[in-house]
């Protein structure tokens, strides 16, 4: 009888630990897998990540382009196209929103141009910022 009580306590402890771990990852961005090669549409991705302003939306679209479309860099035209596909109103000056992300360290300029236009990529800190649900590391 003691063994059953011990097993029940251990199971209960494991369930509490699993619940705590699952709670940590509830806002983690879903990555495409080989079983799901299509992944999410940019619209679905925006609904999943829930960016609240144009700067965050621009970062989310840039992240989407890299992770789901496999681009190594993007330009303002790519961002504008995805705003349209996501059925989101594009900001009047996309370059301004990109520059705001650059100042925050979330986007960096690529060495090579794309279609003869300035190009950028999402930095590691930009990826982490989005993956944390647009929260700073210290929150």
MDTraj code that builds the backbone (N, CA, C; nanometers):
import mdtraj as md
import numpy as np

residues = "UNK UNK UNK UNK UNK UNK UNK UNK UNK UNK UNK UNK UNK UNK UNK UNK UNK UNK UNK UNK UNK UNK UNK UNK UNK UNK UNK UNK UNK UNK UNK UNK UNK UNK UNK UNK UNK UNK UNK UNK UNK UNK UNK UNK UNK UNK UNK UNK UNK UNK UNK UNK UNK UNK UNK UNK UNK UNK UNK UNK UNK UNK UNK UNK UNK UNK UNK UNK UNK UNK UNK UNK UNK UNK UNK UNK UNK UNK UNK UNK UNK UNK UNK UNK UNK UNK UNK UNK UNK UNK UNK UNK UNK UNK UNK UNK UNK UNK UNK UNK UNK UNK UNK UNK UNK UNK UNK UNK UNK UNK UNK UNK UNK UNK UNK UNK UNK UNK UNK UNK UNK UNK UNK UNK UNK UNK UNK UNK UNK UNK UNK UNK UNK UNK UNK UNK UNK UNK UNK".split()
xyz = np.array([
    [0.0816, -0.1178, 0.0000],
    [0.0000, 0.0000, 0.0000],
    [0.0871, 0.1258, 0.0000],
    [0.1994, 0.1192, 0.0671],
    [0.2930, 0.2298, 0.0741],
    [0.3484, 0.2633, -0.0647],
    [0.3712, 0.1597, -0.1465],
    [0.4225, 0.1809, -0.2816],
    [0.3228, 0.2595, -0.3671],
    [0.1959, 0.2322, -0.3507],
    [0.0933, 0.3018, -0.4282],
    [0.0889, 0.4491, -0.3881],
    [0.0966, 0.4761, -0.2597],
    [0.0956, 0.6142, -0.2112],
    [0.2185, 0.6885, -0.2626],
    [0.3315, 0.6236, -0.2587],
    [0.4562, 0.6824, -0.3072],
    [0.4470, 0.7137, -0.4569],
    [0.3932, 0.6195, -0.5350],
    [0.3759, 0.6413, -0.6790],
    [0.2782, 0.7555, -0.7070],
    [0.1708, 0.7626, -0.6310],
    [0.0719, 0.8692, -0.6492],
    [0.1338, 1.0059, -0.6209],
    [0.2146, 1.0149, -0.5144],
    [0.2821, 1.1406, -0.4820],
    [0.3813, 1.1789, -0.5903],
    [0.4548, 1.0810, -0.6407],
    [0.5523, 1.1083, -0.7465],
    [0.4819, 1.1535, -0.8747],
    [0.3730, 1.0876, -0.9096],
    [0.2958, 1.1253, -1.0278],
    [0.2410, 1.2671, -1.0129],
    [0.1889, 1.2977, -0.8975],
    [0.1357, 1.4311, -0.8713],
    [0.2457, 1.5370, -0.8851],
    [0.3639, 1.5073, -0.8334],
    [0.4776, 1.5989, -0.8438],
    [0.5173, 1.6200, -0.9897],
    [0.5238, 1.5122, -1.0648],
    [0.5595, 1.5225, -1.2070],
    [0.4552, 1.6031, -1.2852],
    [0.3290, 1.5843, -1.2549],
    [0.2230, 1.6587, -1.3225],
    [0.2337, 1.8084, -1.2938],
    [0.2637, 1.8456, -1.1699],
    [0.2811, 1.9869, -1.1353],
    [0.3995, 2.0467, -1.2111],
    [0.5102, 1.9727, -1.2184],
    [0.6288, 2.0209, -1.2889],
    [0.6014, 2.0370, -1.4379],
    [0.5292, 1.9416, -1.4976],
    [0.4945, 1.9503, -1.6399],
    [0.4060, 2.0725, -1.6662],
    [0.3096, 2.0951, -1.5816],
    [0.2196, 2.2096, -1.5980],
    [0.2990, 2.3406, -1.5922],
    [0.3945, 2.3482, -1.5015],
    [0.4779, 2.4684, -1.4908],
    [0.5610, 2.4873, -1.6169],
    [0.6197, 2.3796, -1.6684],
    [0.6989, 2.3885, -1.7909],
    [0.6131, 2.4262, -1.9107],
    [0.4963, 2.3693, -1.9224],
    [0.4067, 2.4018, -2.0332],
    [0.3673, 2.5486, -2.0292],
    [0.3493, 2.6031, -1.9113],
    [0.3139, 2.7436, -1.8971],
    [0.4215, 2.8363, -1.9498],
    [0.5459, 2.7954, -1.9381],
    [0.6571, 2.8775, -1.9880],
    [0.6556, 2.8903, -2.1394],
    [0.6016, 2.7918, -2.2074],
    [0.6098, 2.7870, -2.3523],
    [0.4780, 2.8160, -2.4225],
    [0.3809, 2.8729, -2.3531],
    [0.2510, 2.8959, -2.4157],
    [0.2573, 3.0022, -2.5252],
    [0.3539, 3.0947, -2.5222],
    [0.3648, 3.1989, -2.6242],
    [0.4749, 3.1707, -2.7252],
    [0.5318, 3.0515, -2.7221],
    [0.6402, 3.0194, -2.8144],
    [0.5854, 3.0125, -2.9566],
    [0.6585, 3.0706, -3.0490],
    [0.6183, 3.0728, -3.1885],
    [0.6369, 2.9351, -3.2499],
    [0.5350, 2.8876, -3.3187],
    [0.5395, 2.7570, -3.3845],
    [0.6278, 2.7639, -3.5086],
    [0.7201, 2.6719, -3.5208],
    [0.8092, 2.6631, -3.6359],
    [0.7556, 2.5598, -3.7338],
    [0.7775, 2.5804, -3.8634],
    [0.7348, 2.4786, -3.9591],
    [0.8166, 2.3515, -3.9392],
    [0.7563, 2.2374, -3.9656],
    [0.8254, 2.1103, -3.9521],
    [0.8189, 2.0365, -4.0840],
    [0.8951, 1.9284, -4.0952],
    [0.8915, 1.8495, -4.2182],
    [0.7538, 1.7859, -4.2368],
    [0.6808, 1.7623, -4.1272],
    [0.5453, 1.7080, -4.1377],
    [0.4469, 1.8166, -4.1793],
    [0.4826, 1.9429, -4.1571],
    [0.3971, 2.0564, -4.1885],
    [0.4779, 2.1560, -4.2708],
    [0.5182, 2.1178, -4.3948],
    [0.6089, 2.2030, -4.4716],
    [0.5487, 2.3379, -4.5092],
    [0.4178, 2.3441, -4.5195],
    [0.3546, 2.4702, -4.5563],
    [0.3666, 2.5723, -4.4444],
    [0.3591, 2.5250, -4.3209],
    [0.3664, 2.6170, -4.2085],
    [0.2443, 2.7062, -4.2032],
    [0.2605, 2.8226, -4.1471],
    [0.1527, 2.9189, -4.1332],
    [0.1563, 3.0203, -4.2462],
    [0.0398, 3.0744, -4.2798],
    [0.0373, 3.1890, -4.3704],
    [0.0816, 3.3102, -4.2889],
    [0.1191, 3.4163, -4.3570],
    [0.1610, 3.5363, -4.2846],
    [0.0444, 3.5908, -4.2017],
    [-0.0756, 3.5779, -4.2515],
    [-0.1936, 3.6232, -4.1743],
    [-0.2084, 3.5414, -4.0459],
    [-0.1989, 3.4086, -4.0576],
    [-0.2084, 3.3230, -3.9393],
    [-0.0961, 3.3543, -3.8410],
    [0.0233, 3.3782, -3.8951],
    [0.1373, 3.4093, -3.8097],
    [0.1127, 3.5378, -3.7310],
    [0.0591, 3.6392, -3.7978],
    [0.0316, 3.7658, -3.7299],
    [-0.0761, 3.7465, -3.6227],
    [-0.1762, 3.6652, -3.6516],
    [-0.2804, 3.6390, -3.5515],
    [-0.2247, 3.5616, -3.4327],
    [-0.1259, 3.4776, -3.4582],
    [-0.0632, 3.3985, -3.3520],
    [0.0276, 3.4831, -3.2628],
    [0.1081, 3.5684, -3.3254],
    [0.2066, 3.6455, -3.2487],
    [0.1477, 3.7709, -3.1850],
    [0.0400, 3.8241, -3.2409],
    [-0.0323, 3.9395, -3.1865],
    [0.0539, 4.0641, -3.1646],
    [0.1259, 4.1101, -3.2686],
    [0.1993, 4.2363, -3.2524],
    [0.0996, 4.3509, -3.2351],
    [0.1342, 4.4484, -3.1520],
    [0.0371, 4.5516, -3.1160],
    [0.0571, 4.6866, -3.1856],
    [0.1695, 4.7063, -3.2522],
    [0.1912, 4.8332, -3.3219],
    [0.2686, 4.8066, -3.4511],
    [0.2851, 4.9097, -3.5316],
    [0.3480, 4.8919, -3.6630],
    [0.4939, 4.8478, -3.6545],
    [0.5648, 4.8899, -3.5516],
    [0.7051, 4.8485, -3.5362],
    [0.7105, 4.6984, -3.5076],
    [0.6261, 4.6511, -3.4173],
    [0.6217, 4.5082, -3.3855],
    [0.5699, 4.4273, -3.5040],
    [0.4722, 4.4805, -3.5759],
    [0.4197, 4.4108, -3.6945],
    [0.5290, 4.3964, -3.8007],
    [0.6079, 4.5000, -3.8182],
    [0.7176, 4.4947, -3.9152],
    [0.8186, 4.3877, -3.8749],
    [0.8532, 4.3818, -3.7474],
    [0.9450, 4.2787, -3.6983],
    [0.8847, 4.1397, -3.7181],
    [0.7568, 4.1239, -3.6885],
    [0.6915, 3.9937, -3.7040],
    [0.6939, 3.9486, -3.8500],
    [0.6679, 4.0400, -3.9407],
    [0.6702, 4.0054, -4.0840],
    [0.8114, 3.9698, -4.1268],
    [0.9105, 4.0444, -4.0804],
    [1.0497, 4.0133, -4.1135],
    [1.0874, 3.8740, -4.0636],
    [1.0481, 3.8433, -3.9412],
    [1.0732, 3.7111, -3.8826],
    [1.0043, 3.6044, -3.9669],
    [0.8798, 3.6290, -4.0035],
    [0.8038, 3.5348, -4.0863],
    [0.8769, 3.5087, -4.2182],
    [0.9234, 3.6146, -4.2814],
    [0.9940, 3.5986, -4.4094],
    [1.1147, 3.5071, -4.3950],
    [1.1897, 3.5241, -4.2882],
    [1.3090, 3.4422, -4.2677],
    [1.2747, 3.2985, -4.2295],
    [1.1839, 3.2821, -4.1350],
    [1.1566, 3.1483, -4.0817],
    [1.0625, 3.0655, -4.1681],
    [0.9658, 3.1281, -4.2328],
    [0.8649, 3.0530, -4.3060],
    [0.8819, 3.0589, -4.4577],
    [0.9390, 3.1675, -4.5081],
    [0.9634, 3.1760, -4.6520],
    [1.1087, 3.1474, -4.6860],
    [1.1935, 3.1394, -4.5855],
    [1.3322, 3.1003, -4.6057],
    [1.4208, 3.2049, -4.6698],
    [1.3833, 3.3325, -4.6634],
    [1.4686, 3.4362, -4.7213],
    [1.5855, 3.4642, -4.6260],
    [1.6982, 3.5023, -4.6819],
    [1.8137, 3.5359, -4.5990],
    [1.8166, 3.6846, -4.5671],
    [1.7519, 3.7644, -4.6509],
    [1.7368, 3.9074, -4.6250],
    [1.6081, 3.9531, -4.6933],
    [1.5615, 4.0694, -4.6535],
    [1.4362, 4.1213, -4.7069],
    [1.4516, 4.2699, -4.7304],
    [1.3653, 4.3250, -4.8161],
    [1.3650, 4.4690, -4.8378],
    [1.2258, 4.5238, -4.8079],
    [1.2091, 4.6534, -4.8239],
    [1.0816, 4.7170, -4.7910],
    [0.9672, 4.6615, -4.8759],
    [0.9952, 4.6254, -5.0014],
    [0.8910, 4.5677, -5.0873],
    [0.8404, 4.4349, -5.0320],
    [0.9311, 4.3532, -4.9779],
    [0.8915, 4.2256, -4.9179],
    [0.7985, 4.2486, -4.7986],
    [0.8342, 4.3465, -4.7165],
    [0.7533, 4.3779, -4.5990],
    [0.6152, 4.4279, -4.6430],
    [0.6105, 4.5171, -4.7419],
    [0.4829, 4.5712, -4.7908],
    [0.3947, 4.4596, -4.8468],
    [0.4552, 4.3675, -4.9208],
    [0.3802, 4.2542, -4.9776],
    [0.3162, 4.1714, -4.8663],
    [0.3909, 4.1467, -4.7616],
    [0.3389, 4.0646, -4.6515],
    [0.2326, 4.1377, -4.5706],
    [0.2446, 4.2689, -4.5560],
    [0.1374, 4.3434, -4.4897],
    [0.0074, 4.3222, -4.5673],
    [0.0167, 4.3287, -4.6997],
    [-0.1022, 4.3099, -4.7828],
    [-0.1565, 4.1676, -4.7693],
    [-0.0678, 4.0678, -4.7749],
    [-0.1110, 3.9286, -4.7611],
    [-0.1721, 3.9011, -4.6240],
    [-0.1230, 3.9699, -4.5227],
    [-0.1742, 3.9523, -4.3868],
    [-0.3043, 4.0297, -4.3651],
    [-0.3432, 4.1067, -4.4663],
    [-0.4635, 4.1901, -4.4585],
    [-0.4526, 4.2911, -4.3450],
    [-0.3324, 4.3435, -4.3316],
    [-0.3022, 4.4466, -4.2327],
    [-0.2719, 4.5755, -4.3073],
    [-0.3158, 4.6895, -4.2561],
    [-0.2788, 4.8156, -4.3230],
    [-0.1286, 4.8403, -4.3085],
    [-0.0629, 4.8635, -4.4198],
    [0.0815, 4.8887, -4.4168],
    [0.1075, 5.0281, -4.3615],
    [0.2116, 5.0438, -4.2817],
    [0.2454, 5.1787, -4.2335],
    [0.2833, 5.2671, -4.3515],
    [0.2632, 5.3969, -4.3358],
    [0.2949, 5.4902, -4.4442],
    [0.4413, 5.4834, -4.4831],
    [0.5296, 5.4685, -4.3855],
    [0.6725, 5.4641, -4.4147],
    [0.7325, 5.3382, -4.3516],
    [0.7375, 5.2333, -4.4292],
    [0.7912, 5.1058, -4.3789],
    [0.9369, 5.1202, -4.3381],
    [1.0139, 5.1980, -4.4141],
    [1.1553, 5.2177, -4.3801],
    [1.1704, 5.2776, -4.2408],
    [1.0781, 5.3653, -4.2019],
    [1.0815, 5.4248, -4.0682],
    [1.0629, 5.3165, -3.9610],
    [0.9709, 5.2238, -3.9839],
    [0.9469, 5.1153, -3.8869],
    [1.0669, 5.0210, -3.8806],
    [1.1292, 4.9981, -3.9953],
    [1.2508, 4.9155, -3.9973],
    [1.3614, 4.9857, -3.9184],
    [1.3767, 5.1165, -3.9402],
    [1.4798, 5.1922, -3.8676],
    [1.4557, 5.1913, -3.7168],
    [1.3298, 5.1942, -3.6756],
    [1.2998, 5.1860, -3.5322],
    [1.3428, 5.0500, -3.4766],
    [1.3232, 4.9437, -3.5544],
    [1.3699, 4.8110, -3.5125],
    [1.5222, 4.8040, -3.5117],
    [1.5862, 4.8729, -3.6040],
    [1.7333, 4.8772, -3.6067],
    [1.7842, 4.9443, -3.4792],
    [1.7231, 5.0562, -3.4415],
    [1.7654, 5.1271, -3.3191],
    [1.7504, 5.0392, -3.1953],
    [1.6511, 4.9517, -3.1951],
    [1.6306, 4.8604, -3.0821],
    [1.7224, 4.7385, -3.0905],
    [1.7913, 4.7226, -3.2036],
    [1.8799, 4.6076, -3.2211],
    [1.8082, 4.4829, -3.2696],
    [1.6846, 4.4957, -3.3178],
    [1.6068, 4.3798, -3.3604],
    [1.6262, 4.3447, -3.5072],
    [1.6687, 4.4409, -3.5858],
    [1.6948, 4.4211, -3.7289],
    [1.8303, 4.4832, -3.7595],
    [1.9029, 4.4231, -3.8542],
    [2.0327, 4.4767, -3.8952],
    [2.0404, 4.4798, -4.0478],
    [2.1243, 4.5695, -4.0981],
    [2.1389, 4.5826, -4.2426],
    [2.2227, 4.4678, -4.2990],
    [2.1757, 4.4117, -4.4094],
    [2.2483, 4.3048, -4.4777],
    [2.3591, 4.3659, -4.5630],
    [2.4652, 4.2914, -4.5859],
    [2.5758, 4.3402, -4.6684],
    [2.5343, 4.3558, -4.8137],
    [2.4567, 4.2611, -4.8619],
    [2.4137, 4.2608, -5.0020],
    [2.2782, 4.3288, -5.0170],
    [2.2590, 4.3963, -5.1298],
    [2.1283, 4.4534, -5.1607],
    [2.0391, 4.3436, -5.2166],
    [1.9093, 4.3667, -5.2123],
    [1.8133, 4.2718, -5.2687],
    [1.7324, 4.3460, -5.3740],
    [1.7390, 4.2998, -5.4969],
    [1.6709, 4.3666, -5.6085],
    [1.7102, 4.5140, -5.6176],
    [1.8385, 4.5395, -5.5976],
    [1.8971, 4.6732, -5.6047],
    [1.8463, 4.7685, -5.4964],
    [1.7909, 4.7128, -5.3906],
    [1.7421, 4.7943, -5.2789],
    [1.8101, 4.7494, -5.1508],
    [1.8160, 4.8414, -5.0552],
    [1.8737, 4.8096, -4.9240],
    [1.7985, 4.6907, -4.8642],
    [1.8732, 4.6013, -4.8013],
    [1.8131, 4.4815, -4.7432],
    [1.8558, 4.4674, -4.5978],
    [1.7767, 4.3912, -4.5226],
    [1.8005, 4.3714, -4.3804],
    [1.7773, 4.2264, -4.3428],
    [1.8135, 4.1935, -4.2189],
    [1.7829, 4.0623, -4.1618],
    [1.7468, 4.0823, -4.0147],
    [1.6764, 3.9847, -3.9587],
    [1.6380, 3.9908, -3.8179],
    [1.7572, 3.9450, -3.7347],
    [1.7935, 4.0244, -3.6364],
    [1.9063, 3.9888, -3.5493],
    [1.8635, 3.8816, -3.4495],
    [1.9619, 3.8243, -3.3844],
    [1.9341, 3.7248, -3.2801],
    [1.8462, 3.7839, -3.1702],
    [1.8772, 3.9066, -3.1289],
    [1.7954, 3.9677, -3.0235],
    [1.6536, 3.9962, -3.0738],
    [1.6379, 4.0255, -3.2020],
    [1.5052, 4.0452, -3.2584],
    [1.4248, 3.9165, -3.2578],
    [1.4911, 3.8053, -3.2919],
    [1.4246, 3.6745, -3.2876],
    [1.3793, 3.6434, -3.1452],
    [1.4692, 3.6627, -3.0497],
    [1.4363, 3.6327, -2.9098],
    [1.3246, 3.7221, -2.8580],
    [1.3284, 3.8495, -2.8952],
    [1.2256, 3.9438, -2.8533],
    [1.0882, 3.8984, -2.9032],
    [1.0788, 3.8602, -3.0281],
    [0.9517, 3.8125, -3.0823],
    [0.9108, 3.6811, -3.0178],
    [1.0042, 3.5895, -3.0032],
    [0.9731, 3.4582, -2.9463],
    [0.9287, 3.4671, -2.8007],
    [0.9668, 3.5747, -2.7323],
    [0.9213, 3.5971, -2.5947],
    [0.7899, 3.6749, -2.5916],
    [0.7244, 3.6877, -2.7053],
    [0.5968, 3.7590, -2.7093],
    [0.6127, 3.9093, -2.7036],
    [0.7198, 3.9610, -2.7663],
    [0.7508, 4.1043, -2.7702],
    [0.7785, 4.1580, -2.6300],
    [0.8464, 4.0759, -2.5514],
    [0.8836, 4.1156, -2.4153],
    [1.0345, 4.1252, -2.4058],
    [1.0826, 4.2255, -2.3352],
    [1.2257, 4.2390, -2.3110],
    [1.2735, 4.1232, -2.2255],
    [1.4006, 4.0967, -2.2303],
    [1.4593, 3.9882, -2.1522],
    [1.4402, 4.0079, -2.0031],
    [1.4430, 4.1324, -1.9562],
    [1.4369, 4.1589, -1.8122],
    [1.2949, 4.1619, -1.7571],
    [1.1947, 4.1262, -1.8364],
    [1.0567, 4.1241, -1.7841],
    [1.0179, 3.9858, -1.7436],
])
top = md.Topology()
chain = top.add_chain()
for i, resn in enumerate(residues, 1):
    res = top.add_residue(resn, chain, resSeq=i)
    for name in ("N", "CA", "C"):
        top.add_atom(name, md.element.get_by_symbol(name[0]), res)
traj = md.Trajectory(xyz[None], top)
